[in-house]
């Protein structure tokens, strides 16, 4: 189901709760995918709080392939750089620091633990969405 985008900064500033392998959390993940697909011309990633759910779930566009990550955590990062990002939940753009290369531990849609490396723009998308899970608004 396509959800409305949340703009309430008080809600967005909350740290996300751990996602679990339940129907409810898988339904949130599907809503994230549906909503990301709907906004594909404007958006490359969404965190669950952006659709009104305070759960540690993100959806990303990984070079045209939509992926879900439950409870993602960055386990390593290298090559910092400065950039400017926009967000569907916030007006305008903001400067921030990102890392060119990251490694992320997360649960996939089958709730199997994955450890993967990402680089460049995909890494930037993941970092932005994980910031949302931490209640950090760039």
N, CA, C and O atoms as CSV, one atom per row, in Angstrom:
chain,resi,resn,atom,element,x,y,z
A,1,UNK,N,N,0.839,-1.172,0.000
A,1,UNK,CA,C,0.000,0.000,0.000
A,1,UNK,C,C,0.895,1.250,0.000
A,1,UNK,O,O,1.876,1.327,0.740
A,2,UNK,N,N,0.542,2.200,-0.826
A,2,UNK,CA,C,1.269,3.469,-0.879
A,2,UNK,C,C,0.848,4.312,0.318
A,2,UNK,O,O,-0.340,4.527,0.556
A,3,UNK,N,N,1.832,4.781,1.059
A,3,UNK,CA,C,1.566,5.572,2.269
A,3,UNK,C,C,1.913,7.026,2.044
A,3,UNK,O,O,2.701,7.361,1.160
A,4,UNK,N,N,1.311,7.896,2.861
A,4,UNK,CA,C,1.661,9.312,2.864
A,4,UNK,C,C,3.025,9.500,3.517
A,4,UNK,O,O,3.405,8.746,4.413
A,5,UNK,N,N,3.751,10.509,3.062
A,5,UNK,CA,C,5.061,10.829,3.622
A,5,UNK,C,C,4.875,11.710,4.858
A,5,UNK,O,O,4.133,12.692,4.821
A,6,UNK,N,N,5.551,11.355,5.950
A,6,UNK,CA,C,5.482,12.091,7.209
A,6,UNK,C,C,6.445,13.282,7.154
A,6,UNK,O,O,7.586,13.157,6.710
A,7,UNK,N,N,5.960,14.433,7.613
A,7,UNK,CA,C,6.790,15.642,7.665
A,7,UNK,C,C,6.981,16.146,9.090
A,7,UNK,O,O,7.693,17.128,9.303
A,8,UNK,N,N,6.365,15.499,10.058
A,8,UNK,CA,C,6.412,15.904,11.463
A,8,UNK,C,C,7.794,15.594,12.045
A,8,UNK,O,O,8.130,14.435,12.288
A,9,UNK,N,N,8.591,16.647,12.265
A,9,UNK,CA,C,9.965,16.452,12.738
A,9,UNK,C,C,10.030,15.851,14.137
A,9,UNK,O,O,10.998,15.162,14.460
A,10,UNK,N,N,9.033,16.093,14.966
A,10,UNK,CA,C,9.011,15.479,16.296
A,10,UNK,C,C,8.950,13.967,16.173
A,10,UNK,O,O,9.661,13.258,16.884
A,11,UNK,N,N,8.116,13.470,15.286
A,11,UNK,CA,C,8.038,12.027,15.051
A,11,UNK,C,C,9.317,11.519,14.399
A,11,UNK,O,O,9.850,10.486,14.804
A,12,UNK,N,N,9.811,12.228,13.402
A,12,UNK,CA,C,11.012,11.803,12.676
A,12,UNK,C,C,12.260,11.802,13.555
A,12,UNK,O,O,13.220,11.096,13.247
A,13,UNK,N,N,12.271,12.573,14.639
A,13,UNK,CA,C,13.427,12.634,15.539
A,13,UNK,C,C,13.507,11.453,16.498
A,13,UNK,O,O,14.487,11.337,17.234
A,14,UNK,N,N,12.521,10.582,16.514
A,14,UNK,CA,C,12.542,9.426,17.414
A,14,UNK,C,C,13.453,8.331,16.865
A,14,UNK,O,O,13.521,8.107,15.656
A,15,UNK,N,N,14.142,7.664,17.763
A,15,UNK,CA,C,14.945,6.509,17.370
A,15,UNK,C,C,14.010,5.330,17.114
A,15,UNK,O,O,13.085,5.082,17.888
A,16,UNK,N,N,14.255,4.614,16.035
A,16,UNK,CA,C,13.385,3.510,15.626
A,16,UNK,C,C,13.500,2.315,16.561
A,16,UNK,O,O,14.560,2.047,17.127
A,17,UNK,N,N,12.399,1.610,16.711
A,17,UNK,CA,C,12.367,0.366,17.473
A,17,UNK,C,C,12.861,-0.771,16.591
A,17,UNK,O,O,12.739,-0.714,15.367
A,18,UNK,N,N,13.414,-1.794,17.210
A,18,UNK,CA,C,13.915,-2.964,16.488
A,18,UNK,C,C,12.774,-3.632,15.728
A,18,UNK,O,O,11.691,-3.841,16.275
A,19,UNK,N,N,13.025,-3.962,14.472
A,19,UNK,CA,C,12.047,-4.695,13.671
A,19,UNK,C,C,12.168,-6.183,13.986
A,19,UNK,O,O,13.247,-6.680,14.306
A,20,UNK,N,N,11.044,-6.879,13.889
A,20,UNK,CA,C,11.020,-8.315,14.164
A,20,UNK,C,C,10.448,-9.067,12.968
A,20,UNK,O,O,9.889,-8.466,12.050
A,21,UNK,N,N,10.592,-10.358,12.990
A,21,UNK,CA,C,10.131,-11.208,11.893
A,21,UNK,C,C,8.648,-11.524,12.083
A,21,UNK,O,O,8.261,-12.676,12.277
A,22,UNK,N,N,7.820,-10.458,12.021
A,22,UNK,CA,C,6.376,-10.604,12.212
A,22,UNK,C,C,5.656,-10.143,10.954
A,22,UNK,O,O,6.222,-9.430,10.126
A,23,UNK,N,N,4.417,-10.554,10.821
A,23,UNK,CA,C,3.612,-10.120,9.681
A,23,UNK,C,C,3.505,-8.601,9.654
A,23,UNK,O,O,3.576,-7.991,8.587
A,24,UNK,N,N,3.336,-7.986,10.824
A,24,UNK,CA,C,3.198,-6.530,10.881
A,24,UNK,C,C,4.434,-5.828,10.309
A,24,UNK,O,O,4.307,-4.879,9.535
A,25,UNK,N,N,5.624,-6.293,10.689
A,25,UNK,CA,C,6.839,-5.642,10.186
A,25,UNK,C,C,7.074,-5.946,8.709
A,25,UNK,O,O,7.594,-5.102,7.979
A,26,UNK,N,N,6.697,-7.138,8.267
A,26,UNK,CA,C,6.805,-7.441,6.829
A,26,UNK,C,C,5.801,-6.607,6.026
A,26,UNK,O,O,6.088,-6.219,4.894
A,27,UNK,N,N,4.627,-6.328,6.604
A,27,UNK,CA,C,3.656,-5.453,5.941
A,27,UNK,C,C,4.206,-4.031,5.814
A,27,UNK,O,O,4.009,-3.378,4.789
A,28,UNK,N,N,4.892,-3.552,6.850
A,28,UNK,CA,C,5.535,-2.231,6.784
A,28,UNK,C,C,6.575,-2.225,5.663
A,28,UNK,O,O,6.652,-1.271,4.888
A,29,UNK,N,N,7.365,-3.283,5.582
A,29,UNK,CA,C,8.383,-3.380,4.530
A,29,UNK,C,C,7.740,-3.322,3.143
A,29,UNK,O,O,8.249,-2.643,2.252
A,30,UNK,N,N,6.635,-4.023,2.961
A,30,UNK,CA,C,5.954,-3.993,1.659
A,30,UNK,C,C,5.416,-2.602,1.365
A,30,UNK,O,O,5.491,-2.135,0.228
A,31,UNK,N,N,4.879,-1.938,2.374
A,31,UNK,CA,C,4.410,-0.565,2.184
A,31,UNK,C,C,5.562,0.368,1.805
A,31,UNK,O,O,5.389,1.268,0.983
A,32,UNK,N,N,6.733,0.153,2.403
A,32,UNK,CA,C,7.908,0.945,2.035
A,32,UNK,C,C,8.253,0.741,0.562
A,32,UNK,O,O,8.518,1.704,-0.158
A,33,UNK,N,N,8.248,-0.513,0.117
A,33,UNK,CA,C,8.553,-0.801,-1.293
A,33,UNK,C,C,7.519,-0.168,-2.216
A,33,UNK,O,O,7.875,0.433,-3.229
A,34,UNK,N,N,6.241,-0.300,-1.870
A,34,UNK,CA,C,5.182,0.284,-2.693
A,34,UNK,C,C,5.306,1.797,-2.760
A,34,UNK,O,O,5.140,2.395,-3.823
A,35,UNK,N,N,5.599,2.417,-1.617
A,35,UNK,CA,C,5.709,3.872,-1.559
A,35,UNK,C,C,6.958,4.351,-2.287
A,35,UNK,O,O,6.911,5.356,-2.997
A,36,UNK,N,N,8.065,3.651,-2.121
A,36,UNK,CA,C,9.293,4.011,-2.836
A,36,UNK,C,C,9.089,3.886,-4.343
A,36,UNK,O,O,9.530,4.751,-5.099
A,37,UNK,N,N,8.436,2.835,-4.781
A,37,UNK,CA,C,8.165,2.667,-6.202
A,37,UNK,C,C,7.288,3.806,-6.719
A,37,UNK,O,O,7.510,4.304,-7.823
A,38,UNK,N,N,6.299,4.220,-5.934
A,38,UNK,CA,C,5.409,5.318,-6.316
A,38,UNK,C,C,6.191,6.626,-6.493
A,38,UNK,O,O,5.924,7.392,-7.418
A,39,UNK,N,N,7.153,6.875,-5.604
A,39,UNK,CA,C,7.940,8.117,-5.633
A,39,UNK,C,C,9.270,7.953,-6.377
A,39,UNK,O,O,10.184,8.751,-6.170
A,40,UNK,N,N,9.394,6.951,-7.226
A,40,UNK,CA,C,10.686,6.630,-7.836
A,40,UNK,C,C,11.331,7.780,-8.612
A,40,UNK,O,O,12.551,7.795,-8.775
A,41,UNK,N,N,10.551,8.726,-9.085
A,41,UNK,CA,C,11.137,9.867,-9.817
A,41,UNK,C,C,11.726,10.911,-8.884
A,41,UNK,O,O,12.532,11.740,-9.307
A,42,UNK,N,N,11.328,10.878,-7.610
A,42,UNK,CA,C,11.766,11.886,-6.639
A,42,UNK,C,C,12.619,11.330,-5.522
A,42,UNK,O,O,13.227,12.098,-4.777
A,43,UNK,N,N,12.683,10.018,-5.383
A,43,UNK,CA,C,13.218,9.425,-4.160
A,43,UNK,C,C,13.945,8.117,-4.462
A,43,UNK,O,O,13.537,7.353,-5.336
A,44,UNK,N,N,15.035,7.871,-3.720
A,44,UNK,CA,C,15.806,6.635,-3.901
A,44,UNK,C,C,15.899,5.807,-2.622
A,44,UNK,O,O,16.542,4.757,-2.604
A,45,UNK,N,N,15.265,6.272,-1.566
A,45,UNK,CA,C,15.274,5.513,-0.313
A,45,UNK,C,C,14.233,6.038,0.648
A,45,UNK,O,O,13.879,7.217,0.630
A,46,UNK,N,N,13.745,5.138,1.492
A,46,UNK,CA,C,12.776,5.509,2.525
A,46,UNK,C,C,13.075,4.734,3.799
A,46,UNK,O,O,13.495,3.577,3.758
A,47,UNK,N,N,12.853,5.385,4.918
A,47,UNK,CA,C,12.898,4.721,6.222
A,47,UNK,C,C,11.461,4.613,6.718
A,47,UNK,O,O,10.606,5.419,6.350
A,48,UNK,N,N,11.204,3.612,7.553
A,48,UNK,CA,C,9.833,3.361,8.011
A,48,UNK,C,C,9.201,4.579,8.691
A,48,UNK,O,O,7.996,4.798,8.567
A,49,UNK,N,N,10.000,5.372,9.407
A,49,UNK,CA,C,9.387,6.532,10.070
A,49,UNK,C,C,8.883,7.563,9.067
A,49,UNK,O,O,8.031,8.386,9.402
A,50,UNK,N,N,9.392,7.528,7.860
A,50,UNK,CA,C,8.934,8.456,6.828
A,50,UNK,C,C,7.518,8.128,6.358
A,50,UNK,O,O,6.866,8.955,5.721
A,51,UNK,N,N,7.037,6.909,6.676
A,51,UNK,CA,C,5.656,6.545,6.342
A,51,UNK,C,C,4.833,6.314,7.621
A,51,UNK,O,O,3.771,5.693,7.586
A,52,UNK,N,N,5.344,6.822,8.739
A,52,UNK,CA,C,4.575,6.803,9.978
A,52,UNK,C,C,4.751,5.589,10.857
A,52,UNK,O,O,3.951,5.368,11.765
A,53,UNK,N,N,5.784,4.792,10.609
A,53,UNK,CA,C,6.037,3.592,11.412
A,53,UNK,C,C,7.406,3.717,12.081
A,53,UNK,O,O,8.414,3.908,11.401
A,54,UNK,N,N,7.443,3.612,13.385
A,54,UNK,CA,C,8.698,3.772,14.123
A,54,UNK,C,C,9.414,2.427,14.268
A,54,UNK,O,O,9.583,1.918,15.376
A,55,UNK,N,N,9.827,1.868,13.145
A,55,UNK,CA,C,10.520,0.576,13.104
A,55,UNK,C,C,11.809,0.707,12.307
A,55,UNK,O,O,11.899,1.533,11.399
A,56,UNK,N,N,12.795,-0.097,12.638
A,56,UNK,CA,C,14.099,-0.045,11.975
A,56,UNK,C,C,14.066,-0.852,10.669
A,56,UNK,O,O,14.608,-1.953,10.573
A,57,UNK,N,N,13.407,-0.256,9.676
A,57,UNK,CA,C,13.277,-0.868,8.358
A,57,UNK,C,C,13.516,0.223,7.316
A,57,UNK,O,O,12.977,1.324,7.421
A,58,UNK,N,N,14.334,-0.097,6.306
A,58,UNK,CA,C,14.540,0.846,5.206
A,58,UNK,C,C,14.327,0.135,3.878
A,58,UNK,O,O,14.468,-1.083,3.767
A,59,UNK,N,N,13.984,0.931,2.881
A,59,UNK,CA,C,13.905,0.461,1.496
A,59,UNK,C,C,14.818,1.360,0.676
A,59,UNK,O,O,14.823,2.580,0.845
A,60,UNK,N,N,15.594,0.742,-0.218
A,60,UNK,CA,C,16.505,1.520,-1.055
A,60,UNK,C,C,16.376,1.089,-2.513
A,60,UNK,O,O,15.985,-0.035,-2.828
A,61,UNK,N,N,16.719,2.022,-3.376
A,61,UNK,CA,C,16.847,1.723,-4.798
A,61,UNK,C,C,18.336,1.491,-5.053
A,61,UNK,O,O,19.129,2.432,-5.085
A,62,UNK,N,N,18.694,0.236,-5.232
A,62,UNK,CA,C,20.088,-0.142,-5.465
A,62,UNK,C,C,20.278,-0.333,-6.963
A,62,UNK,O,O,20.207,-1.450,-7.477
A,63,UNK,N,N,20.522,0.775,-7.652
A,63,UNK,CA,C,20.727,0.764,-9.102
A,63,UNK,C,C,19.567,0.119,-9.843
A,63,UNK,O,O,19.776,-0.711,-10.728
A,64,UNK,N,N,18.333,0.501,-9.483
A,64,UNK,CA,C,17.149,0.000,-10.159
A,64,UNK,C,C,16.503,-1.212,-9.520
A,64,UNK,O,O,15.426,-1.629,-9.946
A,65,UNK,N,N,17.131,-1.784,-8.514
A,65,UNK,CA,C,16.586,-2.935,-7.799
A,65,UNK,C,C,16.191,-2.487,-6.396
A,65,UNK,O,O,17.042,-2.041,-5.627
A,66,UNK,N,N,14.908,-2.600,-6.058
A,66,UNK,CA,C,14.443,-2.176,-4.741
A,66,UNK,C,C,14.744,-3.249,-3.702
A,66,UNK,O,O,14.441,-4.425,-3.900
A,67,UNK,N,N,15.346,-2.826,-2.594
A,67,UNK,CA,C,15.733,-3.749,-1.529
A,67,UNK,C,C,15.206,-3.271,-0.185
A,67,UNK,O,O,15.044,-2.075,0.055
A,68,UNK,N,N,14.944,-4.242,0.683
A,68,UNK,CA,C,14.526,-3.982,2.060
A,68,UNK,C,C,15.653,-4.396,2.995
A,68,UNK,O,O,16.329,-5.398,2.765
A,69,UNK,N,N,15.846,-3.613,4.050
A,69,UNK,CA,C,16.790,-3.964,5.107
A,69,UNK,C,C,16.086,-3.795,6.448
A,69,UNK,O,O,15.589,-2.715,6.768
A,70,UNK,N,N,16.048,-4.866,7.223
A,70,UNK,CA,C,15.530,-4.816,8.582
A,70,UNK,C,C,16.720,-4.626,9.523
A,70,UNK,O,O,17.719,-5.336,9.403
A,71,UNK,N,N,16.627,-3.691,10.443
A,71,UNK,CA,C,17.644,-3.443,11.468
A,71,UNK,C,C,19.052,-3.243,10.901
A,71,UNK,O,O,19.998,-3.867,11.379
A,72,UNK,N,N,19.204,-2.383,9.888
A,72,UNK,CA,C,20.539,-2.191,9.318
A,72,UNK,C,C,21.474,-1.434,10.261
A,72,UNK,O,O,21.074,-0.495,10.950
A,73,UNK,N,N,22.734,-1.876,10.265
A,73,UNK,CA,C,23.768,-1.235,11.075
A,73,UNK,C,C,25.025,-1.136,10.219
A,73,UNK,O,O,25.445,-2.119,9.607
A,74,UNK,N,N,25.615,0.035,10.177
A,74,UNK,CA,C,26.875,0.211,9.458
A,74,UNK,C,C,27.987,-0.320,10.351
A,74,UNK,O,O,28.174,0.153,11.472
A,75,UNK,N,N,28.726,-1.308,9.846
A,75,UNK,CA,C,29.787,-1.941,10.633
A,75,UNK,C,C,31.174,-1.433,10.272
A,75,UNK,O,O,32.113,-1.595,11.051
A,76,UNK,N,N,31.316,-0.823,9.106
A,76,UNK,CA,C,32.585,-0.170,8.758
A,76,UNK,C,C,32.298,0.882,7.697
A,76,UNK,O,O,31.319,0.804,6.955
A,77,UNK,N,N,33.196,1.875,7.654
A,77,UNK,CA,C,33.041,2.960,6.691
A,77,UNK,C,C,34.415,3.537,6.395
A,77,UNK,O,O,35.307,3.535,7.244
A,78,UNK,N,N,34.566,4.037,5.159
A,78,UNK,CA,C,35.852,4.638,4.778
A,78,UNK,C,C,35.633,5.697,3.696
A,78,UNK,O,O,34.611,5.717,3.009
A,79,UNK,N,N,36.612,6.557,3.574
A,79,UNK,CA,C,36.661,7.652,2.616
A,79,UNK,C,C,35.518,8.658,2.800
A,79,UNK,O,O,34.588,8.715,1.995
A,80,UNK,N,N,35.606,9.446,3.873
A,80,UNK,CA,C,34.568,10.466,4.110
A,80,UNK,C,C,34.598,11.554,3.035
A,80,UNK,O,O,35.642,11.861,2.460
A,81,UNK,N,N,33.427,12.119,2.788
A,81,UNK,CA,C,33.309,13.251,1.873
A,81,UNK,C,C,32.116,14.095,2.287
A,81,UNK,O,O,31.225,13.625,2.995
A,82,UNK,N,N,32.105,15.344,1.841
A,82,UNK,CA,C,31.005,16.260,2.116
A,82,UNK,C,C,30.059,16.254,0.918
A,82,UNK,O,O,30.495,16.206,-0.232
A,83,UNK,N,N,28.767,16.303,1.201
A,83,UNK,CA,C,27.772,16.328,0.142
A,83,UNK,C,C,26.557,17.126,0.607
A,83,UNK,O,O,26.540,17.639,1.726
A,84,UNK,N,N,25.568,17.227,-0.228
A,84,UNK,CA,C,24.323,17.908,0.101
A,84,UNK,C,C,23.183,16.995,-0.332
A,84,UNK,O,O,23.176,16.493,-1.456
A,85,UNK,N,N,22.213,16.781,0.567
A,85,UNK,CA,C,21.124,15.856,0.285
A,85,UNK,C,C,19.764,16.492,0.524
A,85,UNK,O,O,19.614,17.406,1.334
A,86,UNK,N,N,18.784,15.985,-0.201
A,86,UNK,CA,C,17.394,16.342,0.010
A,86,UNK,C,C,16.662,15.148,0.601
A,86,UNK,O,O,17.212,14.051,0.700
A,87,UNK,N,N,15.421,15.378,0.991
A,87,UNK,CA,C,14.625,14.327,1.629
A,87,UNK,C,C,13.149,14.617,1.381
A,87,UNK,O,O,12.721,15.768,1.457
A,88,UNK,N,N,12.371,13.578,1.085
A,88,UNK,CA,C,10.934,13.765,0.887
A,88,UNK,C,C,10.242,14.312,2.131
A,88,UNK,O,O,9.242,15.023,2.026
A,89,UNK,N,N,10.770,13.983,3.305
A,89,UNK,CA,C,10.141,14.419,4.553
A,89,UNK,C,C,10.489,15.845,4.950
A,89,UNK,O,O,9.811,16.433,5.793
A,90,UNK,N,N,11.522,16.404,4.362
A,90,UNK,CA,C,12.011,17.728,4.764
A,90,UNK,C,C,12.119,18.648,3.560
A,90,UNK,O,O,12.327,18.188,2.437
A,91,UNK,N,N,11.979,19.933,3.791
A,91,UNK,CA,C,12.114,20.913,2.717
A,91,UNK,C,C,13.581,21.237,2.487
A,91,UNK,O,O,14.370,21.286,3.431
A,92,UNK,N,N,13.939,21.457,1.241
A,92,UNK,CA,C,15.275,21.902,0.893
A,92,UNK,C,C,16.320,20.810,0.957
A,92,UNK,O,O,16.007,19.622,1.036
A,93,UNK,N,N,17.575,21.244,0.921
A,93,UNK,CA,C,18.704,20.322,1.021
A,93,UNK,C,C,19.566,20.719,2.205
A,93,UNK,O,O,19.502,21.847,2.694
A,94,UNK,N,N,20.370,19.773,2.651
A,94,UNK,CA,C,21.246,20.013,3.797
A,94,UNK,C,C,22.620,19.395,3.530
A,94,UNK,O,O,22.739,18.353,2.887
A,95,UNK,N,N,23.648,20.066,4.041
A,95,UNK,CA,C,25.006,19.548,3.918
A,95,UNK,C,C,25.217,18.462,4.964
A,95,UNK,O,O,24.684,18.534,6.071
A,96,UNK,N,N,26.001,17.459,4.596
A,96,UNK,CA,C,26.299,16.379,5.539
A,96,UNK,C,C,27.586,15.673,5.110
A,96,UNK,O,O,28.085,15.865,4.002
A,97,UNK,N,N,28.100,14.859,6.015
A,97,UNK,CA,C,29.258,14.031,5.709
A,97,UNK,C,C,28.793,12.613,5.475
A,97,UNK,O,O,27.984,12.085,6.239
A,98,UNK,N,N,29.294,11.998,4.436
A,98,UNK,CA,C,29.014,10.604,4.112
A,98,UNK,C,C,30.336,9.889,3.859
A,98,UNK,O,O,31.403,10.503,3.840
A,99,UNK,N,N,30.238,8.591,3.669
A,99,UNK,CA,C,31.407,7.766,3.403
A,99,UNK,C,C,31.215,7.039,2.080
A,99,UNK,O,O,30.133,6.529,1.787
A,100,UNK,N,N,32.280,7.000,1.286
A,100,UNK,CA,C,32.206,6.394,-0.046
A,100,UNK,C,C,31.978,4.895,0.028
A,100,UNK,O,O,31.276,4.334,-0.813
A,101,UNK,N,N,32.559,4.241,1.019
A,101,UNK,CA,C,32.438,2.787,1.161
A,101,UNK,C,C,31.916,2.458,2.551
A,101,UNK,O,O,32.410,2.980,3.551
A,102,UNK,N,N,30.910,1.584,2.605
A,102,UNK,CA,C,30.388,1.130,3.889
A,102,UNK,C,C,30.147,-0.373,3.840
A,102,UNK,O,O,29.991,-0.963,2.771
A,103,UNK,N,N,30.122,-0.968,5.010
A,103,UNK,CA,C,29.679,-2.347,5.151
A,103,UNK,C,C,28.493,-2.329,6.099
A,103,UNK,O,O,28.522,-1.655,7.128
A,104,UNK,N,N,27.451,-3.072,5.750
A,104,UNK,CA,C,26.202,-3.047,6.514
A,104,UNK,C,C,25.804,-4.460,6.907
A,104,UNK,O,O,25.854,-5.385,6.097
A,105,UNK,N,N,25.408,-4.607,8.165
A,105,UNK,CA,C,24.817,-5.850,8.656
A,105,UNK,C,C,23.322,-5.596,8.803
A,105,UNK,O,O,22.919,-4.578,9.366
A,106,UNK,N,N,22.495,-6.512,8.303
A,106,UNK,CA,C,21.043,-6.332,8.342
A,106,UNK,C,C,20.360,-7.682,8.132
A,106,UNK,O,O,21.003,-8.677,7.796
A,107,UNK,N,N,19.058,-7.692,8.335
A,107,UNK,CA,C,18.252,-8.859,8.007
A,107,UNK,C,C,17.555,-8.581,6.680
A,107,UNK,O,O,17.008,-7.498,6.471
A,108,UNK,N,N,17.578,-9.575,5.777
A,108,UNK,CA,C,16.892,-9.418,4.496
A,108,UNK,C,C,15.410,-9.754,4.646
A,108,UNK,O,O,14.935,-9.939,5.767
A,109,UNK,N,N,14.678,-9.836,3.546
A,109,UNK,CA,C,13.239,-10.064,3.615
A,109,UNK,C,C,12.868,-11.441,4.169
A,109,UNK,O,O,11.745,-11.642,4.629
A,110,UNK,N,N,13.797,-12.376,4.127
A,110,UNK,CA,C,13.570,-13.684,4.744
A,110,UNK,C,C,14.057,-13.691,6.193
A,110,UNK,O,O,14.025,-14.719,6.870
A,111,UNK,N,N,14.500,-12.537,6.646
A,111,UNK,CA,C,15.040,-12.299,7.981
A,111,UNK,C,C,16.329,-13.102,8.229
A,111,UNK,O,O,16.603,-13.546,9.344
A,112,UNK,N,N,17.094,-13.268,7.170
A,112,UNK,CA,C,18.413,-13.890,7.239
A,112,UNK,C,C,19.437,-12.772,7.343
A,112,UNK,O,O,19.372,-11.794,6.598
A,113,UNK,N,N,20.384,-12.913,8.268
A,113,UNK,CA,C,21.411,-11.889,8.453
A,113,UNK,C,C,22.323,-11.823,7.238
A,113,UNK,O,O,22.824,-12.839,6.757
A,114,UNK,N,N,22.524,-10.614,6.759
A,114,UNK,CA,C,23.408,-10.348,5.627
A,114,UNK,C,C,24.484,-9.358,6.063
A,114,UNK,O,O,24.235,-8.492,6.902
A,115,UNK,N,N,25.662,-9.486,5.499
A,115,UNK,CA,C,26.738,-8.517,5.667
A,115,UNK,C,C,27.227,-8.185,4.269
A,115,UNK,O,O,27.812,-9.025,3.586
A,116,UNK,N,N,26.980,-6.948,3.851
A,116,UNK,CA,C,27.327,-6.570,2.484
A,116,UNK,C,C,28.065,-5.250,2.456
A,116,UNK,O,O,27.921,-4.410,3.344
A,117,UNK,N,N,28.859,-5.090,1.409
A,117,UNK,CA,C,29.580,-3.845,1.166
A,117,UNK,C,C,28.852,-3.064,0.079
A,117,UNK,O,O,28.355,-3.628,-0.896
A,118,UNK,N,N,28.804,-1.750,0.278
A,118,UNK,CA,C,28.186,-0.848,-0.688
A,118,UNK,C,C,29.126,0.326,-0.907
A,118,UNK,O,O,29.895,0.696,-0.020
A,119,UNK,N,N,29.055,0.904,-2.092
A,119,UNK,CA,C,29.903,2.052,-2.430
A,119,UNK,C,C,29.105,3.120,-3.151
A,119,UNK,O,O,28.013,2.886,-3.669
A,120,UNK,N,N,29.699,4.300,-3.159
A,120,UNK,CA,C,29.219,5.416,-3.959
A,120,UNK,C,C,27.782,5.801,-3.596
A,120,UNK,O,O,27.454,5.901,-2.414
A,121,UNK,N,N,26.918,6.019,-4.599
A,121,UNK,CA,C,25.595,6.565,-4.338
A,121,UNK,C,C,24.717,5.619,-3.516
A,121,UNK,O,O,23.947,6.069,-2.667
A,122,UNK,N,N,24.829,4.322,-3.763
A,122,UNK,CA,C,24.045,3.372,-2.961
A,122,UNK,C,C,24.446,3.462,-1.496
A,122,UNK,O,O,23.585,3.408,-0.618
A,123,UNK,N,N,25.729,3.598,-1.221
A,123,UNK,CA,C,26.192,3.758,0.161
A,123,UNK,C,C,25.626,5.037,0.767
A,123,UNK,O,O,25.250,5.056,1.939
A,124,UNK,N,N,25.565,6.098,-0.020
A,124,UNK,CA,C,25.025,7.364,0.478
A,124,UNK,C,C,23.538,7.230,0.832
A,124,UNK,O,O,23.092,7.739,1.860
A,125,UNK,N,N,22.783,6.547,-0.022
A,125,UNK,CA,C,21.355,6.332,0.245
A,125,UNK,C,C,21.174,5.598,1.574
A,125,UNK,O,O,20.373,6.009,2.413
A,126,UNK,N,N,21.915,4.521,1.754
A,126,UNK,CA,C,21.795,3.713,2.978
A,126,UNK,C,C,22.135,4.548,4.211
A,126,UNK,O,O,21.436,4.471,5.221
A,127,UNK,N,N,23.197,5.340,4.136
A,127,UNK,CA,C,23.581,6.179,5.272
A,127,UNK,C,C,22.478,7.179,5.614
A,127,UNK,O,O,22.196,7.413,6.789
A,128,UNK,N,N,21.858,7.766,4.603
A,128,UNK,CA,C,20.779,8.725,4.823
A,128,UNK,C,C,19.612,8.045,5.543
A,128,UNK,O,O,19.074,8.589,6.507
A,129,UNK,N,N,19.224,6.858,5.074
A,129,UNK,CA,C,18.079,6.167,5.671
A,129,UNK,C,C,18.392,5.661,7.075
A,129,UNK,O,O,17.516,5.679,7.940
A,130,UNK,N,N,19.609,5.214,7.319
A,130,UNK,CA,C,19.981,4.789,8.671
A,130,UNK,C,C,19.974,5.989,9.615
A,130,UNK,O,O,19.610,5.850,10.782
A,131,UNK,N,N,20.369,7.160,9.129
A,131,UNK,CA,C,20.233,8.372,9.947
A,131,UNK,C,C,18.777,8.558,10.385
A,131,UNK,O,O,18.508,8.882,11.542
A,132,UNK,N,N,17.851,8.353,9.462
A,132,UNK,CA,C,16.427,8.453,9.832
A,132,UNK,C,C,16.090,7.499,10.970
A,132,UNK,O,O,15.377,7.872,11.901
A,133,UNK,N,N,16.597,6.270,10.904
A,133,UNK,CA,C,16.306,5.288,11.958
A,133,UNK,C,C,16.856,5.727,13.311
A,133,UNK,O,O,16.319,5.359,14.356
A,134,UNK,N,N,17.918,6.508,13.287
A,134,UNK,CA,C,18.532,7.002,14.513
A,134,UNK,C,C,17.878,8.313,14.979
A,134,UNK,O,O,18.260,8.868,16.009
A,135,UNK,N,N,16.913,8.791,14.233
A,135,UNK,CA,C,16.259,10.063,14.587
A,135,UNK,C,C,17.073,11.277,14.186
A,135,UNK,O,O,16.833,12.381,14.674
A,136,UNK,N,N,18.042,11.073,13.292
A,136,UNK,CA,C,18.912,12.162,12.826
A,136,UNK,C,C,18.340,12.731,11.533
A,136,UNK,O,O,18.164,12.012,10.549
A,137,UNK,N,N,18.058,14.014,11.548
A,137,UNK,CA,C,17.567,14.689,10.350
A,137,UNK,C,C,18.695,15.538,9.807
A,137,UNK,O,O,19.194,16.438,10.483
A,138,UNK,N,N,19.093,15.245,8.585
A,138,UNK,CA,C,20.191,16.030,8.003
A,138,UNK,C,C,19.731,17.425,7.678
A,138,UNK,O,O,20.515,18.234,7.181
